[in-house]
Amino acid sequence: MGRIDPSFGVDAFNRAKYKNETETIATAILNLLFAKPGYFPSMPDLGINIQNILYSFWDEVDPTVIKAQIITQCQEFKQYVDDGSLDVIKSTYNEQPLLIVVIPVQVKNTKRRLVIGVTVGENGEIKYNYDYDSSED
């Protein structure tokens, strides 16, 4: 059985709500990307603070540095950077900076890629979305 995590709230049957495996994986990666170092006292270096990167000068944002930060946070991703399957892509959306993070994951014994897009909205707020690509290795 895959890993599932509890979620706040209740399901349609008024029982504790649980995230499915894909939601659990995405939430864990999103927590890593958005967390600010020091938010988790027992692991003071945990967190990449991706929102701070988006508020930087866009020309100075280096996807290679972001990949290195991901590896620093989770050594298991190193093999995916080495083989090129983990990627960080700089782009724009509606004339705003857009970071796309592509991370290989395994969901129910199937290799997939989690694609996370993070951008700055019109009012300066951080927006994100994620999806799993439809292609399989």
C-alpha positions in Angstrom: 0.0 0.0 0.0 1.2 3.5 -0.8 1.9 6.2 1.6 -1.1 8.4 2.5 -1.2 11.4 4.9 -4.1 12.8 6.9 -5.7 16.0 5.7 -7.6 18.6 7.7 -11.3 18.1 7.4 -13.7 15.2 6.9 -14.7 13.3 3.8 -18.2 12.8 2.4 -18.9 10.2 5.1 -17.9 12.5 8.0 -14.7 10.5 8.6 -11.1 11.7 8.8 -10.0 12.8 5.3 -6.8 11.3 3.9 -4.8 12.5 0.9 -4.1 9.9 -1.8 -0.6 8.9 -2.7 -0.2 11.5 -5.5 -1.5 14.3 -3.2 0.9 13.2 -0.5 3.9 13.2 -2.7 3.0 16.6 -4.2 2.4 18.1 -0.8 5.7 16.9 0.5 7.6 18.4 -2.5 5.6 21.7 -2.2 6.4 21.9 1.5 10.1 21.5 0.7 10.0 24.2 -2.0 8.0 26.8 -0.1 9.4 26.2 3.4 11.8 28.8 4.8 14.9 27.5 6.4 14.3 27.4 10.2 10.6 26.7 10.1 11.1 23.2 11.4 13.3 23.5 14.6 14.7 20.0 14.5 15.9 20.5 10.9 16.9 24.2 10.7 18.2 24.0 7.1 15.1 22.4 5.7 13.3 24.5 3.1 14.2 26.2 -0.2 12.0 29.3 0.1 11.1 29.3 -3.6 9.0 32.4 -3.2 12.1 34.4 -2.3 13.7 33.2 -5.6 10.7 34.4 -7.6 11.0 37.9 -6.0 14.6 38.1 -7.1 15.9 39.7 -10.3 14.8 37.2 -12.9 18.0 37.4 -14.8 19.9 36.3 -11.7 17.8 33.2 -11.1 19.8 30.1 -12.0 18.0 26.8 -12.4 21.2 24.9 -11.7 21.4 26.5 -8.2 17.8 25.5 -7.5 18.6 21.9 -8.5 21.5 22.0 -6.1 19.3 23.2 -3.3 16.8 20.4 -4.0 19.7 17.9 -3.8 21.0 19.5 -0.6 17.5 19.0 0.9 17.1 15.5 -0.4 20.1 13.5 -1.5 17.9 10.9 -3.1 17.2 13.4 -5.9 20.9 13.5 -6.9 20.6 10.5 -9.3 17.7 12.3 -11.1 19.7 15.5 -11.6 22.6 13.4 -12.8 20.5 11.6 -15.4 18.6 14.7 -16.4 15.2 13.6 -15.3 14.9 16.3 -12.6 14.7 19.7 -14.2 14.0 23.3 -13.2 13.0 25.5 -16.1 12.8 29.3 -16.2 9.9 30.7 -18.2 7.3 33.5 -18.2 3.5 33.4 -18.0 1.4 36.5 -18.5 4.7 38.5 -18.5 5.5 37.2 -15.0 8.3 34.9 -13.9 7.4 31.2 -14.0 9.5 28.4 -12.5 8.7 24.9 -13.6 10.0 22.1 -11.5 9.9 18.6 -12.9 10.5 15.8 -10.4 10.4 12.1 -11.2 8.4 10.1 -8.6 7.0 6.7 -8.3 3.3 6.4 -7.7 1.8 2.9 -7.2 4.9 1.2 -8.8 4.6 3.5 -11.8 7.3 6.0 -12.7 5.7 9.5 -13.3 6.9 13.1 -13.4 5.4 15.6 -11.0 5.4 19.0 -12.7 5.0 22.0 -10.4 4.6 25.6 -11.8 5.2 28.6 -9.5 4.6 32.1 -10.6 3.9 35.6 -9.3 0.3 36.9 -9.8 -0.7 40.4 -10.9 -0.8 41.6 -7.3 2.5 40.1 -6.4 1.0 37.0 -4.7 2.7 33.6 -5.3 0.6 31.1 -7.3 1.3 27.5 -7.9 -0.2 24.5 -9.5 0.9 20.9 -10.0 0.0 17.9 -12.1 1.5 14.6 -13.0 2.4 14.2 -16.7 0.5 11.7 -18.6 3.5 9.9 -20.1 5.1 7.0 -18.4 8.7 5.8 -18.7 
